[in-house]
């Protein structure tokens, strides 16, 4: 099977696609409002302990309290609580015995309301439910997973060769420091001591930073460790020799991925490619149609049949219809053929849309048990490459197949309304994806032309003997291209109409914000320059921030097309989430962590 990973960095979001045999298998979309939070470590405060449902609710700084089920409490919970109670938290200071759980207290006796606890996010918030969290803390690297306050060495079950398992266990055991355990990942197969040692040192550096934050005794809720973003996690966890290439359409991200691959798998670095053609990378890879199709309720089958995929409050439901298929076949033959074809497409669509929870498929009725088993086996086969834990039950007498699939985050079709990353909340106002892609393409081409012309101007200025009129002519061309670029940007409508209406409503007489003094001067241009200078200086440390400004300044920053946050992302590759705050003076700004909202130490 040929496999590749495709990255598309747009002005508003990053899209990541996993392609198998030329077909889109998985799609991920990340923007400033929907950042990956799985793996983050948070210092939380227990709000409620409810033995009746075997769970506790913990405030970790999100809108809803996070859910901590007692089954997600780690075996080392008493040692974790002792660790948090230290004046200077260090894992070496806690003596963790080998073996399994050695305490017999009830969880409700160890957890108390108002207690501070260190947790890790294992599932992102879905609908009106908060994140799911665990006290089983771990930090994932390329080859190893560091497990603080544990005392064991484990090897991935996917490594089946006994001799290799013993080698890796012995190697990892010689590298692991006191106070931590380690799990050897599948990709560590055949790796030498140097590779594993380097990964271990990087993981210990990360954990030391966590300890340093805990030493400051931050008030909960507090984010003490942010895991890598979606793009980095896909490369870290997925990319291996099984993949033919990584295709990236952004030079900065391409250089970052290439540097990482060169460090951990230098033999694969030539598989990282930069896409610099005029055609958008999803179209060049032949997957744009598949991405658009993922956001449609109706999915056509090659034979003429079709599927309907719908979401209810409790589950997702898939209905299989024969449509125009079946010419020249008996009813039994046609029903079996359509069901087999539908089983393959359903497995792909569930992975692609990242549907989780309970899924019920209503196949066309089949009479023979042998035919039902064929459809069941075909559906199971479709999930063999799925990384999410999936269980499929045999077809019932009513032609229904029940599926449960591990849900770590909301489905992309729930979060977004189209493959271009438009929010599902703004579905009515969402622009046509094709027009947006065409406008983005035009902007990218013009920006390249402007850069090329400017380089030519600089070259001519440096060359002795170049007539002034030649330089002046080129400068005229540059200005002409800049004008054309501004026109193209104006056509690329990215302003959120709903936000504008909300701002207008908030600014009406009688509203809280309208009572604030307006900023002095017509336009806060000086402030915009100061903000951009701050972003440029800190772009290496922060890829996403929350910018708090006065409501009038926020309205000004959203006014141009593209907006100022969009321009900053295009220029500095930093996603800026804009937040209007009437308490911020008009001529100042604040920068906070995204998504925790905690002010950064380097904020003005």
N, C-alpha and C positions, 0 to 999 in steps of 0.2 A: 504494500500500500504506500502510495506517495503522500507525504504530509508536508505542510508548510504553515508558517504563521505570518499573517499580513497585518501591518500596523498602518493606520491612517490617522495622522494628527491634523485635526481640523481647527478652525478658529474658536469653536465653542467646546469641543470634546475630542477625546481620543477613542477610536474604534479599533478593536482587536479581533481578528478572525482566525480561526483554526480551520484549515482546508484539508480534506481527505479525498484523495483521488479526484481532485478538481472540483469537488462539491463542498459548499460551505457547511461545516459541521457544528461549530460553536461561534457565537458572536458576543462580544462584551463591549459595553459603551460606558465610558467614565467621563464625567465633567465635574465642575466645581461643586455642584449641588448634590451629586451622587458619587461620592468618593468611596473607595473600598475601605471598610473598617475592620474586616475580619483579621484577626491576629494582633490587633491593638491591645496594649496592656493599660488598664485603668485602675486608679486607686478610687474605689467607690465607698459609699456609705450605705449600710443596710437600712432600708426603710421599713420593711415588714418581714417577719418570719412566720410562715404559715404551714405548720405541720400537717394540717388537714389536706393540703395538696402537695405535700412533700417538696416545698420550694420556698425561696426567699426572693424578695424584690430589692434590687440594689440601684441606687442613684449613681450613674456613671457620667452624668452631664448631658444626656440626651433628652428628647422631649418626653419619652416614656421611660419609666424605670425598667432596667434590664431584668431578665428572668433567670434565676439561678436555681435549677432543679437539684435536689439532693443527690441525684445520680451523677451530677457533674462536679461533685465535690471530690477533690483528689485525695489519694491515700495519705498524702503528706500534709493535710490541712493543719493539724496542730503545730507542725514545724513552720509552716508558712505564717501562722499567727505569731509564733515566737519571733520569727525573723522580722516581722513588721514592728514588733515591740522593742527591737534593739535601738540604741541611740545612734549607732552607725551601722546600718544593715549590711552584713556581709554573709554570703552563703557558707563560707568556711567556718563561721562562728557557731553554726548549728550542726550538731552531731546527728546525722540522719542514718539510721540503721538500714542494713540491706533487707530485702524482702518486701512483702506486701504490707497492707494496712495493719498497724499494731495498736490501734486504739478502738475502743468499743463503746464510746459515748454516742448518744444520739446527736445527729446534726443540729437539732433544735437546742441542744445544750451548749454547743460550741458557738453558734451564731446568735447574736443579740441585736436588737434594734439600736441604731446609732453607731454600731461597730464599724471600724475601718477595715477594708479587705481588698487585697490585690486580686484582680480578675482579668481574664482574657476573653475577648469577643470571639465567639465561635459561629454565630449566625447574625446577619444584619437585621435591622428592624423591618418587619413586613406588615403592611396595612396599619392597624392600630395596635400591633404588638411590638413590644420593645425588643432590643437585642437579646439573644441568648448568650449567656456567659458561663465560664468555667473557672475553677481555681487550679486546674491542671495547666500550669504555665509552661510554655515552650517557645523557643526562638528557632525558626527554620533557616538553615543555610542551604547551600547547593548540595552538599554531600552528607551533612549531619543535621540533626535536630538537637538543640541544647535543652535539657530539662532541669531547671534549677531546683535545689532542695530535694534531689533524688539521688539514689545510689545504685544505679544499674547501667548495663550496656546492652542494648538490644539491636537486632539486625532486621531489616525489612523482610517480611514474609515472602515478598516477591523474588527474593534471592533464594533459589531452591538448592543450589549446589552446596553440599555440606562442608566441603573443604574450603570453599570461598567464604562461607558464613563464619567458620572458625577463624580464618585469617583476618577478616574484617573485625570480628569481635575482639581478638587479641590486639590488633592494631589500635582500634578505638580505645580499648581499655588502658593502653599505655599512654594515651594522650589526654585522657579526661582529667581535669583538675578536681580538687577536693570540693565537696558540697554540691556537685552537679552530676546528673546522669546524661546519657547520650543515646540517641537512636541513629543508626546508620541507614541512610536512604538508599533506594534502589539504584540511583545513578552512580553510587560509589563503587559499584561492581568493577573489579580490576584496577581500582585506583591505588596509587602508592601512598606511603606515609606522608610525603611532602604535601600532597593535595589535601589530605584530611587534616593535617596539622594547621595548614593555612586557614582552612574553613573554621576550625576550632578556635583559633586566635581571634578571627573576625567576630564570631559569635560571643566570645567572652568579652570583647571590647564593647559590644552592644549591651550585654548584661551589666557591665560595670557602669555604663551610663545610666541604666535604670537604678542601680544602687545609689549613684550620686544624687539622682533626683529624689529618691526616697529619703536620703540623708537630710535634705532640706526641709523635711516634714511638711509637704504641701497639704493644703486643706482639701479634703475630698469634696466633690468629685474632681479628679485631675487625670489628664492623659500623661502617662509616664513613658510610654514607648509607642511610636507609630510605625506599623509595619509598612513594607514597601507598597507602592501604588500598583494598580492592576497590570500595567505594562511590565514592570519589573518582576512581579510575581509570576506572570505567564512564562517569561524567559527563564526564571530561576527554577520553576517547578516542572515545566513542560519540555523545554528545548533539549534535545539529545540527538544522538546519531540517527534516530528513527526519522528525523525531520530533514527534508531535502534543502530547505532554505528558510530564512527570515527575510521578508520583504518590507522595507520601511520607506515612507515617503517624506520623512523629515530628517534633515541632516544632523541636528542636535541629538535626537533620539537614536539615530543610526550610529553616531560616534559613541554614545553611551553604551548601547547594546554591544557594539563591536569590542569596546574596551573590556566589558564584563566577560564576554565569551572568550576573549584572548587570555584572560586571567584564569578562567576555570576550565576551559576546554579549547586550547589553542588549535587543535586539529580540526575544529569545526568553524573557525573564524571566517573562512572563505565562503561559508554558506550564508553569511549576513550580507544582504544586498541593499543598495540604495536605489529607490525608484525615482528617477528624475525626468520621466517623460511627461508630455502634456496631458495625456489621458489619466484620469484619477486612478489611484492604485487599486481600488476595489473593482473598477471596470477592467483595468489591465489584467487583473488576476481572474476575471470572469465570475465574480461572486456578488456583484451589486444586485443583480436580479434576485438571487437567493436571499440577500439581506432584506430587500423590499418585501419579498414574499412572506418573510417571518412575521410581518405585522398585519397580515390579512387573515380574517376569520375563515375565508374559504380558500382551500388549497386544491388546485387541480391535479389529477392523476394522469399520467401519460396515456392510459387506456381510454380515457373519456370519463372516468368516475371522478369523484371529488370528496374532500373532507370538510367538515365544519368543526372548528376548534373554538370552544366558548368557555368562559370563566364564570363560575357561580361563586356564591359565598363560601361554600364548603369544599369545592373541588374544581378541576378542569374536566370538561366533557368533550369527547371526540366522536362525531357521528360519521360513519362511512356510508357513502351513497354510490350506486352503480352508474348513475347518469346515462351517457350514451354508449357505454361499453357493452360488449357481448354479442356483436353481430356474428352469426354463424356458429354460436356455441349454445349448448344446453344451459338451462338455468343453474344447475349444480356446478358445471364447469366455470361459468362466468362468475358466480358468487365466490368460488374458491380463488380464481385468478385475481379478482378485484381485491379480495381480502389480503392475499399474499402481497400484492403491490402496495396496498394501504399500510400493512404492517411495517414495511421497510420505510415508507415515507413518514409514518407516525413516529417511529423511533428517531429519525433525523430531526423532525420538527420539534419534538420534546427536548432534545439536546440543544437545538438551535435557539429555541425560545427560553431555555433554562426553566422549564416548568417544574415545580416541586410540589410535594404533598401528595394528595390522592388524585389520580387520573383514571377516569372510566372511559373505555372505548366501546362503542356500540357497533360491532361488525355486522355485516349482512348475514342473515341466518344461514347456518350450515346444519345439515342433518347428520352426516357421518362423523363419528368420533375421530376417525383417522384424519379427516379434513380439518377438524378443530385443532387437533394436535399439530398439524403442519403450520397453521397460522400462529399458534402459540410459540412454536420453536422459532419461526421466522422473526417474530417480535422480540424474543429473548436475544436472538443473534444480533439484532440491530443495536442492542445496548452493550455489546461486548467492549466497545471502545470508550464507553461513557465513564468518566472519572467519578461521577456522583453514584452513591450506592442506590441501586434500583432493584426492586422486587416485582416480579410479574406473576400473577396467578393464572391458572388455566382458565379457558373459556367456560362460562357457565351455560346452563341449558337455555338461557335467554339470549345468548350470543354476546354477552358482556365480558370484557377483560378488565380486571382491576390492577392498577399499577401504583406503587408508592415509590417516590423518588426523593432522595435527600435534597432538602431545600436549605441552602446557605444564604441566599439573598433573594430579593424580589425578582420575578421574571422580567426580562427586558421589555416584554410587551405590556407589563403593568407599569413600569417606570417611564417608558418612552412611548411615543405614539408613532414614530417612524424610524427608519434605518439611519436617518441623518442626525438622530439624537435629540429631536424635539421632545419636550416634556409632555407626558400624557395628560397633565393638567391643562395644557394649552392646546389640546388637540384641535379645537375649533379654529383657533387662530394660526395653527401651524402652517408654515409656508410649504409650497410644493417642493419636495426633496430634489426633483430634477432641476428646477430653476435655481435652487440654492447651490447645488453642485456645479451648475454651469457658471454661476456668478463667482464662486470660489475659484474655479479653474481659470477664469478670465483675470481675476485679481492676482493669482499666482504667476501667470504668464507675464503680466505687466510689471510685477515687482522684479522678476528676473531681468526684464528688459531695462528697467530703471537702474538696477545694480550694474548691469553690463555697460550701459552708457556712462555711468559715473566712474567706473574703472577706466574707461577710455579717456575721459576728461583728465583724470589724475595722471594717466600715462603720458598724454600729450603735454601736460604742464611740466612734467619732469624732463621730457626730451628737449634738448637745446635746439634752437633754430625753428621751432614750430611756430608758424604764424599765429598771431592773436586771433585773426578771424576764424581759423580752424577751431580753436578752443571755444570761441563764442558760438559758432554754429552748433557744436556738440552740446553746449550748455542749453541752447535753444531747444534741441531735440529732447534733452533730459526734462526740461520744464514742460514740453508738450506731452511727454509720456506721464509726467506727474499729474497733469491735468486730466489725462485720460484715465489714470489710475483712480483719482478721486471720483470721477464720474462712475466708474465701475463699482467703487465701494458704495456710492450712493444707491446704486441699483440693487445692491446686496442687502436687503432689508433684514436686519437682525434685532431691531428694537422690539422688546416685549410689550405689546399693546396693553395687556392687562396691567402690567406694572405701572405704565404711564397713567392709566385711568385711576389706579389706586393712589398714585402720587397727587393727581389733580384733586381727588376727593379729600385726601388728607390736608391739602393746602387751602381748602375752602374756609371761609370765616367760621369761627367757632370750634374748629378742630384744634387739637393740642399743639400740633406742629406749627399752625399758622400764627400762634401767639409768639413764637420765637422771633428774635430779631433777624432780618434778612442779612446776608453777607454784604459787607461794604464793597462797593465797586461793581461794575457790570458783570465781569466774568472772572472766576478764580483761576486765571491762567498760571499765576505764579505757584499756587498750591498744586496744580496738576503737574508742573515740572518737578516740584519737590517730591511728590508721590512717586513719579516715574524714576527719579534718581534713587529713591530708597529701594524700589523694586529691582533696579539694575544692580545696585550694590549688594543685595542679599539674594539674588537669584540662584546662587550656588547652594545656599542653605535651605531655601524654601521653594517648593514647586507649587504650593497652593496656600493662599492666605485669605483671611477675612479683613476687608478694609472698612473701617467705621468712619463715617463722615457725616456732617450736618445734612439734613434732608435736601436743602437747596443745592448743596454741592453734589449730592447723589444724583439729583435730577439733571444737573449740568453734565455729569460724567456719562449718563445714559443717553444724552441727547444726540450726539453725532452718530453717523452710520459709517463704519462700525463703531460701537461704543468704545470708550477709553479702556475698560477692562479687556475687551477683545483685542485692541491694538497692543496692549501691554503683553498679552499672551503671545501674540504673533511675533513681537519684538524680543521678548525676554524669556518666553516659555514658562511663565508663571501664571497659574490660574488665580484670578482675583475675584472673590465673592464680595459683592457690594452690599453694605448694610447701613441703612439710614438711622442715625441716632441723634435726636434733638439735643442731647446733653453734650455732644461734641461741639466745641466752638467752631464757627464758620471757617476760620482760617487755619485750622489744624486738622490732623487726622490721627487715627489709631490703627495699629496693625495687630491682628490676633491670629492665633492658630486656627486652622480650618481642619476638622469641623468643631473642635472642642470649644472655641470661642475665647480661650484664655489669652490675655494680652502677652505678646512676645516681649522678652526682656529688652530687645533692641528697638522696640517701637518708640517713636518720638514722644 
